[in-house]
């Protein structure tokens, strides 16, 4: 599979929505924004982490343990059921304020001593190797091109 980081992303989303549903939270803040993520990723590059048929197939083929406590979230559950039937709304807060990457980076460095990483999604060795090398050499696409376009 190209996107081996999906299990962590899917679990985070699932837990977030489970928490919102359990405590009847109707608004979830989100860090995405139009300023830095406005270019659509080509569909041939994408493997949706909420594609439950694919997830079930991978588990059936390769997983030897029960996945009883892993928090799954289907696209239907968090895009349709919770949004339209339960009324949970996701707010992309950075869209409400002027945002510049350099301004945000400078503020993080000044306020917290943060050290910027060289490219988008290079925040760990894992994401650096996967996004900067593995995807292009093994699967023939480079997500950095899309991210630079944004």
Secondary structure, DSSP 8 states (H G I E B T S, - for coil): ---TTHHHHHHHHHHHHHHHHHTT--EEEE---TTTS-S---GGG---TT-HHHHHHHHHHH--S--SSS----HIIIIIIIIIIS--EEEEGGGGS---HHHHHHHHHHHH-----SSTT-SSHHHHHIIIIIHHHHHS--HHHHHHH-
